[in-house]
Amino acid sequence: MKNDNKLHIAVIGSGGAAMAAALKATECGARVTLIERGTVGGTCVNVGCVPSKIMIRAAHIAHLRKESPFDAGISATAPEVDRAKLLQQQQARVEELRDTKYEKILRGHKDITVLNGEARFLGTNSLVVTLAEGGEKTVHFDRAFIGTGARPAEPPITGLAATPYLTSTSALTLDTGPKRLIVIGAGFVALELAQAFARLGSKVTVLARSRVLSSEDPAIGEAIAGAFNREGIEVLSQTLPSNVDYSDNEFIVETPAGTLRADQLLVATGRTPNTEALNLASIGVETSRDAIQVDEHLQTTVPGIYAAGDCTNQPQFVYVAAAGGSRAAINMTEGEAKLDFSAMPGVMFTDPQVATVGLSEAEAVARGYSVDTRLLDLENVPRALVNFDTQGFIKMVAERNSGRLLGVQIVAAEGGEIIQTAVMALRAGLTVQEIGDDLFPYLTMVEGFKLCAQTFTKDVKQLSCCAG
């Protein structure tokens, strides 16, 4: 039986933000009613991070069996890909993690009650749930948290809505690989899936509205476009489709580059917040393009109602969502916590990977900094040389006079594993001199971070292989 004297928090959603909020709230002494209209676990474990990274890893293995830097001494054979069996393996792990990290925790938690259904606000202290089993239930609360996530957006391309195009969600559950695939979009999700499908045997064409990774440093987009071209993935920049048709099991896409045809069309041009069913406007919760506006404490424009994750105006990363949910719970239970984005990493799991943190050169200049930058090609990193994989670079942006690190951009096979070192350096306010003077283990990719820092004061080409 619930203790009614406890602060009662209604949590809408069950993904990264909502689960973090629910669990932290109970740690802080509250009781929670968690409302989920669909599958428990949200985007990441079900249709996002987990299945996509499994598919990307399988594609990487397939690629290495077909082609590697050591083919002169190790025989290479193009593998047979059984997409149905890969999908079975992928979904089994998804179900395992969903049960372990979400369902089992909720089943056994004495301070969390789960309602399966769709919530909409009646007022600033009440909501009604249209239950999946039928009927409605009114829930009165002291505080509310919204963590409803987002879904793939549909761009306004003539004819697109009438076709059976793929989203990132449906693409991950295809049990057969298309022979020809067109991908509309050139951001993180689009490029990750484009390369994965290509490595599993599809002929892939990527259509970028402007250029590859247009929001990143131009050198990053150029490096990834080059890597894709080397793998036979066609990348068309400045190519926004004007019309899409579907006939005789074939997509016909009209573009400035001409008419393109494919067996499948994947649209990955962004995500739309899941907020339209919540009745937010009636209670004064402000949104912009359906995204809930929150302050640094994760509170909406209505006191006592908080939100985090992809349904808000925050960056769309699951670790941002979880951190936001946790901090919102602290604030809902009379604590004080903020979410600091000053050293927020981002990683794209292509090969090579893209990893960034802090300010790009253009962003630093726009903010009024006098900057000094260095870009170190991976051919100067011993680990990359012995791997026979020197695609990419490490770039550092520093304040000119002080040498304080402002940002890092990495394109490297293990960029995602390197970037957290840069995060910690930014958090600590280190200078490039301090980074260059520190001890880094030899023959690691992260040593490239030290070497890039050293290029601010010396020519690393003139150093011995493990010089300090």
C-alpha positions as CSV (number, residue, x, y, z in Angstrom):
1,M,0.0,0.0,0.0
2,K,1.4,3.4,-1.0
3,N,2.2,6.0,1.7
4,D,-0.1,8.9,0.8
5,N,2.0,11.3,2.9
6,K,4.8,11.0,0.3
7,L,5.1,13.6,-2.4
8,H,3.3,12.2,-5.5
9,I,4.9,12.7,-8.9
10,A,3.3,11.7,-12.2
11,V,5.9,10.6,-14.7
12,I,4.7,10.5,-18.4
13,G,6.9,8.1,-20.4
14,S,9.3,5.3,-19.6
15,G,12.4,6.0,-21.7
16,G,15.7,7.3,-20.6
17,A,14.5,10.6,-19.2
18,A,11.3,9.3,-17.6
19,M,13.0,6.2,-15.9
20,A,15.8,8.4,-14.6
21,A,13.3,10.8,-13.2
22,A,11.1,8.1,-11.6
23,L,14.0,6.3,-10.0
24,K,15.7,9.4,-8.6
25,A,12.4,10.8,-7.4
26,T,11.8,7.6,-5.3
27,E,15.4,7.9,-4.0
28,C,14.5,11.4,-2.8
29,G,11.4,10.1,-0.9
30,A,8.6,10.5,-3.4
31,R,6.1,8.0,-4.8
32,V,5.6,7.8,-8.6
33,T,2.8,7.0,-10.9
34,L,4.4,6.2,-14.3
35,I,2.3,6.3,-17.4
36,E,3.4,4.6,-20.7
37,R,1.2,4.5,-23.8
38,G,3.4,2.1,-25.8
39,T,6.4,-0.2,-25.1
40,V,8.3,0.3,-21.9
41,G,11.8,1.6,-22.4
42,G,11.4,4.4,-24.9
43,T,13.5,5.0,-28.0
44,C,17.0,4.0,-27.0
45,V,16.6,0.4,-26.0
46,N,13.8,-0.4,-28.3
47,V,14.2,1.4,-31.6
48,G,17.3,3.6,-31.3
49,C,20.7,3.3,-29.7
50,V,20.8,-0.4,-28.8
51,P,19.4,-2.0,-32.0
52,S,21.3,0.5,-34.3
53,K,24.6,-0.2,-32.6
54,I,24.1,-3.9,-32.9
55,M,23.4,-3.5,-36.6
56,I,26.4,-1.2,-37.0
57,R,28.7,-3.7,-35.3
58,A,27.4,-6.6,-37.4
59,A,28.0,-4.5,-40.5
60,H,31.5,-3.6,-39.4
61,I,32.3,-7.3,-39.0
62,A,30.9,-8.0,-42.4
63,H,33.1,-5.2,-43.9
64,L,36.3,-6.5,-42.3
65,R,35.7,-10.0,-43.6
66,K,35.3,-8.5,-47.1
67,E,38.1,-6.0,-46.8
68,S,40.7,-5.0,-44.3
69,P,44.2,-3.4,-44.2
70,F,45.7,-6.8,-43.8
71,D,44.3,-8.6,-46.8
72,A,47.8,-9.2,-48.3
73,G,48.4,-11.7,-45.4
74,I,44.9,-12.7,-44.3
75,S,42.5,-14.0,-46.9
76,A,39.4,-11.9,-47.5
77,T,36.0,-13.4,-48.5
78,A,32.8,-11.5,-49.0
79,P,30.4,-12.9,-46.4
80,E,26.9,-14.2,-46.9
81,V,24.6,-12.0,-44.9
82,D,21.5,-13.5,-43.4
83,R,19.6,-10.4,-42.4
84,A,16.8,-12.4,-40.8
85,K,19.1,-14.2,-38.4
86,L,21.0,-10.9,-37.6
87,L,17.6,-9.4,-36.8
88,Q,16.7,-12.2,-34.5
89,Q,20.0,-11.8,-32.6
90,Q,19.5,-8.1,-32.5
91,Q,15.9,-8.2,-31.1
92,A,16.8,-10.9,-28.6
93,R,19.3,-8.5,-27.0
94,V,16.9,-5.6,-27.2
95,E,14.3,-7.7,-25.3
96,E,16.8,-8.8,-22.8
97,L,17.9,-5.2,-22.0
98,R,14.4,-3.9,-21.9
99,D,13.4,-6.5,-19.4
100,T,16.6,-6.1,-17.3
101,K,16.9,-2.3,-17.3
102,Y,13.2,-1.3,-17.4
103,E,10.4,-3.9,-17.0
104,K,12.0,-5.9,-14.1
105,I,12.9,-2.7,-12.2
106,L,9.4,-1.3,-12.5
107,R,7.8,-4.7,-11.6
108,G,9.7,-4.8,-8.3
109,H,9.6,-1.2,-7.2
110,K,7.4,-0.5,-4.2
111,D,7.1,3.2,-4.8
112,I,6.3,3.2,-8.5
113,T,2.8,2.4,-9.9
114,V,2.7,1.8,-13.7
115,L,-0.4,2.7,-15.8
116,N,-0.5,1.6,-19.4
117,G,-2.3,4.2,-21.4
118,E,-2.1,7.7,-22.8
119,A,-2.1,10.8,-20.6
120,R,-3.4,14.2,-21.1
121,F,-3.4,17.1,-18.6
122,L,-6.7,18.3,-17.1
123,G,-5.0,21.0,-15.0
124,T,-1.7,21.8,-13.3
125,N,-2.2,19.1,-10.7
126,S,-4.2,16.5,-12.5
127,L,-4.3,14.4,-15.6
128,V,-6.4,11.7,-17.1
129,V,-5.1,8.4,-18.5
130,T,-7.0,6.7,-21.4
131,L,-6.1,3.1,-20.3
132,A,-5.0,0.6,-22.8
133,E,-7.3,-2.0,-21.2
134,G,-10.3,0.4,-21.6
135,G,-11.7,3.2,-19.6
136,E,-10.1,6.2,-18.0
137,K,-8.3,7.0,-14.8
138,T,-7.8,10.4,-13.2
139,V,-4.4,11.0,-11.5
140,H,-3.9,13.8,-9.1
141,F,-0.2,14.8,-8.5
142,D,2.0,17.2,-6.6
143,R,4.5,17.4,-9.4
144,A,4.6,16.1,-13.0
145,F,7.4,15.1,-15.3
146,I,7.1,14.8,-19.0
147,G,9.5,12.4,-20.8
148,T,7.6,11.4,-23.9
149,G,10.5,11.5,-26.3
150,A,10.2,12.0,-30.1
151,R,9.5,10.2,-33.3
152,P,11.0,10.4,-36.8
153,A,9.9,13.5,-38.6
154,E,8.3,13.5,-42.1
155,P,9.7,16.2,-44.3
156,P,7.3,18.1,-46.7
157,I,8.3,16.3,-49.9
158,T,5.6,16.0,-52.5
159,G,4.2,12.4,-52.7
160,L,6.3,11.1,-49.8
161,A,3.5,10.6,-47.3
162,A,1.7,8.3,-49.8
163,T,4.6,5.9,-50.1
164,P,5.8,3.0,-47.7
165,Y,9.1,4.7,-46.9
166,L,11.3,3.6,-44.1
167,T,12.0,5.5,-40.9
168,S,15.0,4.8,-38.6
169,T,12.5,2.7,-36.6
170,S,11.2,0.5,-39.4
171,A,14.6,0.2,-41.1
172,L,16.1,-1.4,-38.0
173,T,13.5,-4.2,-38.2
174,L,13.9,-5.1,-41.9
175,D,14.4,-8.8,-42.2
176,T,15.8,-8.5,-45.7
177,G,18.4,-6.1,-47.0
178,P,17.4,-4.0,-50.0
179,K,19.6,-4.2,-53.1
180,R,19.2,-0.5,-53.7
181,L,18.6,2.0,-50.9
182,I,18.2,5.8,-51.0
183,V,18.7,7.7,-47.8
184,I,17.2,11.2,-47.4
185,G,19.2,13.0,-44.7
186,A,22.8,13.5,-43.9
187,G,22.9,13.7,-40.1
188,F,24.0,11.2,-37.5
189,V,21.1,8.7,-37.8
190,A,21.0,8.9,-41.6
191,L,24.7,8.3,-42.0
192,E,25.0,5.6,-39.4
193,L,22.3,3.5,-41.1
194,A,23.5,4.3,-44.6
195,Q,26.9,2.9,-44.0
196,A,25.5,-0.1,-42.1
197,F,23.2,-1.1,-44.9
198,A,26.0,-0.6,-47.5
199,R,28.3,-2.9,-45.5
200,L,25.6,-5.5,-45.3
201,G,25.3,-5.5,-49.1
202,S,23.0,-2.7,-50.2
203,K,23.9,-0.2,-52.9
204,V,23.3,3.1,-51.1
205,T,22.8,6.7,-52.2
206,V,22.7,9.5,-49.6
207,L,20.9,12.7,-50.4
208,A,22.0,15.8,-48.4
209,R,19.9,18.9,-48.4
210,S,23.1,21.0,-48.1
211,R,26.1,18.9,-47.2
212,V,27.1,16.0,-45.0
213,L,26.9,16.9,-41.3
214,S,26.1,20.5,-42.1
215,S,26.0,21.6,-38.5
216,E,29.5,20.4,-37.8
217,D,33.0,21.7,-38.8
218,P,33.2,21.4,-42.6
219,A,36.3,19.3,-42.3
220,I,34.2,16.6,-40.5
221,G,31.7,16.4,-43.3
222,E,34.4,16.3,-46.0
223,A,36.2,13.4,-44.2
224,I,33.0,11.4,-43.8
225,A,31.9,12.0,-47.4
226,G,35.4,10.9,-48.5
227,A,35.2,7.7,-46.4
228,F,31.7,6.9,-47.8
229,N,32.9,7.5,-51.4
230,R,35.8,5.1,-50.9
231,E,33.3,2.4,-49.8
232,G,31.1,3.0,-52.8
233,I,28.4,4.9,-51.0
234,E,27.2,7.7,-53.3
235,V,26.8,11.0,-51.6
236,L,24.9,13.8,-53.4
237,S,25.1,17.3,-51.8
238,Q,22.7,20.1,-52.4
239,T,20.1,17.5,-53.4
240,L,16.7,18.0,-51.9
241,P,14.1,15.7,-53.5
242,S,11.2,17.5,-55.2
243,N,8.9,14.4,-55.5
244,V,8.6,10.8,-54.4
245,D,6.5,8.1,-56.0
246,Y,6.1,4.4,-55.5
247,S,5.2,2.0,-58.2
248,D,5.8,-1.7,-58.9
249,N,7.7,-2.1,-55.7
250,E,10.1,0.7,-56.6
251,F,10.7,4.2,-55.2
252,I,11.1,6.9,-57.8
253,V,12.8,10.0,-56.4
254,E,13.0,13.2,-58.4
255,T,16.0,15.3,-57.5
256,P,18.1,18.1,-59.0
257,A,20.6,15.3,-59.9
258,G,18.0,13.5,-61.9
259,T,15.6,10.6,-61.3
260,L,16.8,8.0,-58.8
261,R,15.2,4.6,-58.2
262,A,15.5,2.2,-55.3
263,D,13.9,-0.8,-53.6
264,Q,13.7,1.0,-50.3
265,L,13.7,4.7,-49.2
266,L,14.9,5.6,-45.8
267,V,13.9,9.1,-44.5
268,A,16.1,10.3,-41.6
269,T,15.8,14.1,-41.5
270,G,15.2,14.7,-37.8
271,R,12.7,13.9,-35.1
272,T,9.4,15.4,-33.9
273,P,8.6,15.7,-30.1
274,N,5.7,13.5,-28.9
275,T,3.7,16.3,-27.2
276,E,0.6,16.8,-29.3
277,A,-1.7,14.6,-27.2
278,L,-0.8,16.0,-23.8
279,N,-3.1,19.0,-23.9
280,L,-0.2,21.3,-22.9
281,A,-1.4,24.6,-24.2
282,S,-4.6,24.4,-22.0
283,I,-2.5,24.5,-18.8
284,G,0.1,27.0,-20.0
285,V,3.1,24.8,-20.9
286,E,4.9,26.6,-23.7
287,T,6.2,24.7,-26.7
288,S,8.1,25.7,-29.8
289,R,7.7,23.4,-32.9
290,D,6.1,21.0,-30.4
291,A,9.3,20.9,-28.2
292,I,8.6,21.7,-24.5
293,Q,10.6,24.8,-23.4
294,V,12.4,24.1,-20.1
295,D,14.8,26.3,-18.0
296,E,18.2,25.3,-16.6
297,H,16.4,23.5,-13.8
298,L,14.3,21.4,-16.3
299,Q,11.1,23.2,-15.2
300,T,8.5,24.2,-17.9
301,T,6.7,27.5,-18.0
302,V,4.3,26.0,-15.4
303,P,5.7,25.7,-11.9
304,G,5.8,22.1,-10.7
305,I,5.7,20.6,-14.1
306,Y,9.1,19.5,-15.5
307,A,10.4,17.8,-18.6
308,A,13.6,16.4,-20.2
309,G,14.8,14.5,-23.2
310,D,13.8,14.5,-26.8
311,C,10.4,16.1,-26.2
312,T,12.1,19.3,-25.0
313,N,14.4,21.9,-26.5
314,Q,17.4,20.0,-25.2
315,P,20.0,18.2,-27.3
316,Q,18.7,14.8,-28.5
317,F,21.0,12.3,-26.8
318,V,19.9,9.6,-24.4
319,Y,22.6,10.5,-21.9
320,V,21.3,14.1,-21.9
321,A,17.8,12.8,-21.4
322,A,18.8,10.6,-18.5
323,A,20.8,13.4,-16.8
324,G,17.9,15.8,-17.3
325,G,15.4,13.4,-15.8
326,S,17.6,12.8,-12.8
327,R,18.2,16.5,-12.2
328,A,14.5,17.3,-12.7
329,A,13.6,14.7,-10.0
330,I,16.0,16.4,-7.6
331,N,14.4,19.7,-8.3
332,M,10.9,18.3,-8.0
333,T,11.7,17.1,-4.5
334,E,13.0,20.4,-3.2
335,G,16.6,20.0,-4.3
336,E,18.8,22.2,-6.5
337,A,20.4,20.8,-9.7
338,K,21.2,22.2,-13.1
339,L,22.1,20.5,-16.4
340,D,25.4,21.9,-17.8
341,F,25.9,21.6,-21.5
342,S,29.3,23.3,-21.6
343,A,31.1,20.0,-22.1
344,M,28.6,17.8,-23.8
345,P,30.0,15.1,-26.1
346,G,28.4,13.9,-29.3
347,V,29.3,10.7,-31.1
348,M,28.3,9.4,-34.5
349,F,29.0,5.7,-34.9
350,T,30.1,5.5,-38.5
351,D,33.5,4.2,-39.5
352,P,35.4,6.4,-38.9
353,Q,33.5,7.7,-36.0
354,V,32.8,11.4,-35.4
355,A,33.1,12.7,-31.9
356,T,32.9,16.3,-30.7
357,V,32.7,18.4,-27.5
358,G,32.7,22.1,-26.8
359,L,33.0,24.8,-29.4
360,S,34.0,24.4,-33.1
361,E,36.3,27.0,-34.6
362,A,33.4,28.9,-36.1
363,E,31.3,28.8,-32.9
364,A,34.3,30.1,-30.8
365,V,34.9,33.0,-33.2
366,A,31.1,33.8,-33.2
367,R,31.3,34.0,-29.4
368,G,34.1,36.5,-29.6
369,Y,37.0,34.4,-28.8
370,S,40.4,35.0,-30.3
371,V,41.3,31.4,-31.2
372,D,44.2,29.2,-32.2
373,T,43.5,25.8,-33.8
374,R,45.5,22.7,-34.7
375,L,44.4,19.8,-36.9
376,L,46.4,16.6,-36.6
377,D,46.0,14.0,-39.3
378,L,45.9,10.5,-38.0
379,E,49.0,9.5,-40.0
380,N,50.9,11.3,-37.1
381,V,49.4,9.0,-34.5
382,P,51.4,5.8,-33.9
383,R,48.4,3.6,-33.0
384,A,46.7,4.6,-36.3
385,L,49.8,3.8,-38.2
386,V,50.2,0.3,-36.7
387,N,46.5,-0.3,-37.3
388,F,47.0,0.7,-41.0
389,D,44.0,2.9,-40.6
390,T,44.8,6.6,-40.8
391,Q,41.5,7.9,-41.9
392,G,40.6,11.1,-40.1
393,F,42.0,13.7,-37.8
394,I,41.9,15.3,-34.3
395,K,41.3,19.1,-34.2
396,M,41.6,21.3,-31.1
397,V,40.2,24.8,-30.7
398,A,42.0,26.9,-28.0
399,E,41.8,30.4,-26.7
400,R,44.8,32.2,-28.3
401,N,46.3,34.0,-25.3
402,S,45.7,31.5,-22.5
403,G,45.9,28.3,-24.4
404,R,42.7,27.1,-22.6
405,L,40.9,24.3,-24.5
406,L,37.6,25.4,-26.0
407,G,36.6,22.5,-28.2
408,V,37.6,19.2,-29.8
409,Q,36.5,17.6,-33.1
410,I,37.6,14.0,-33.9
411,V,37.2,11.8,-36.9
412,A,38.7,8.5,-36.1
413,A,37.9,4.8,-35.9
414,E,37.7,5.0,-32.1
415,G,36.7,8.7,-31.8
416,G,33.9,7.9,-29.4
417,E,36.4,6.3,-27.0
418,I,38.7,9.3,-27.2
419,I,36.2,12.1,-26.7
420,Q,35.6,11.6,-23.0
421,T,39.2,12.6,-22.3
422,A,38.5,15.8,-24.1
423,V,35.3,16.3,-22.0
424,M,37.3,15.9,-18.8
425,A,40.0,18.3,-20.0
426,L,37.3,20.9,-20.8
427,R,35.6,20.4,-17.5
428,A,39.0,21.0,-15.7
429,G,39.8,24.1,-17.8
430,L,43.1,22.6,-19.0
431,T,45.3,24.4,-21.4
432,V,46.8,22.7,-24.5
433,Q,50.2,23.0,-22.8
434,E,49.0,21.1,-19.8
435,I,47.4,18.4,-22.0
436,G,50.6,18.1,-24.0
437,D,52.7,17.7,-20.9
438,D,50.6,15.0,-19.4
439,L,51.3,11.2,-19.5
440,F,49.3,9.2,-22.1
441,P,49.8,5.5,-22.7
442,Y,51.8,4.7,-25.8
443,L,50.1,3.0,-28.8
444,T,46.6,4.1,-27.9
445,M,44.4,6.2,-30.0
446,V,43.9,8.7,-27.2
447,E,47.6,9.5,-27.4
448,G,46.6,11.4,-30.5
449,F,44.9,13.9,-28.2
450,K,48.2,14.6,-26.5
451,L,50.0,14.8,-29.8
452,C,47.5,17.3,-31.2
453,A,48.0,19.5,-28.1
454,Q,51.7,19.3,-28.6
455,T,51.4,20.7,-32.1
456,F,50.6,24.1,-30.7
457,T,54.2,24.4,-29.7
458,K,56.2,21.9,-31.7
459,D,56.4,19.8,-34.9
460,V,55.3,16.3,-33.8
461,K,56.8,14.9,-37.0
462,Q,60.2,15.6,-35.4
463,L,59.5,13.6,-32.2
464,S,60.6,10.1,-31.6
465,C,57.6,7.7,-31.6
466,C,57.0,7.8,-27.8
467,A,58.5,11.2,-27.0
468,G,57.0,13.1,-24.0
